[in-house]
Amino acid sequence: MATTTRAQVLAYRVARHGLHRDTTDPTALAVFDLGVQDAGSRSPHVALAARLPTDAPLRGFTTTWAHRGAPHLLRTRDIPDLATALWPRTDADATARLSGCGTALRRAGIPGLDAYTAAAHAMRDTVDTEKPRGQVSTEITARLPAPYAYDCTVCAATHIYGSLFQIIGLFAGISVHADTRPTRLRPLPDRHPVPQRSTGATPVIEAYLRLHGPATTAEVAAFLDTTQTQVKPVWPDDLIDLGDGRWFPETDLDALRTAPDPDVLRLLPPLDPWLQTRDRALIVPDDTHRKRLWRMIGNPGAVLDRGEIVGIWRTKTSGKTLTITVEPFTGTTRDLTAEAERVATARGFRDVRLTTA
């Protein structure tokens, strides 16, 4: 059994996440092996500003609903393989990923895989050209049997379950465009067919372990939004046990042990890949600080200094000026002026104002 320290893990992750800014090619960033979740306000561009030394055009990327039905910026070329890898293996796997919606469908006598298949085909057929999200939801609801929808008291209408609607986007081959309101959906060019069976999430698990490892099966299952029972049959073979149920690719063990000094200072946006790890207590040991960083609604960004999250930050806009307010967990932070300017540029603002709460 190999052993590692917390400091080694943090140093390794800083390097693996590309936070040393040692590449100018966004497609080469390992974070795109899983994708970069879009939290709005051009958060993927801010995530890239934390990783690239200069601005780079985002050619060959597409945003679609992927992991857990959340919008992710992905390499376009990776989408077909990701779709078959994330397609549920079993009815139980599908039901687990749909949470309460999956339970409601199961009680209606609809197996999980049947729900995925019917809904994905309905979305694929509906999104035959660019359409606003609301229109797509209405048309899909009309195409599917009644158990696939619920009565929405807010707008006094019947809708397809929201979790089902978004989780099938990847499989239906659609892209998501939320830069204008309302959000618009488009068919992917040369889009892949709706999967008929899963090729297994092994490549996704390997990518998670390389970015967020060492990790347990429970943490990986949480990222995939399924159960450990469903993860174990597709668990990679070439892993080494680092203790406490934590696993890591043996081929990357040297990189873990010899990672360079993580002497970087970065402003990470809400839902940045660094924050997608499921071992939150490792990267933020203090429970009070974790509660300030990961919230039910309205997550802030994180201040990363030498591998440690030392505070949070939020923004306000006024005309062409972006105000960034930093809230250190303790004391003060190093000078963040240069990083604040990068965030403003990534957000499309000409001027930036940096304050401390």
Beta strands, then each sheet from edge to edge (+ up, - down):
strand 1: 36-37
strand 2: 61-65
strand 3: 71-75
strand 4: 131-132
strand 5: 149-152
strand 6: 157-160
strand 7: 174-177
strand 8: 184-187
strand 9: 239-241
strand 10: 247-249
strand 11: 265-268
strand 12: 301-305
strand 13: 308-318
strand 14: 321-328
strand 15: 351-356
sheet 1: 1+ 3- 2+
sheet 2: 4+ 8- 7+
sheet 3: 5+ 6-
sheet 4: 9+ 10-
sheet 5: 11+ 12- 13+ 14- 15-
end
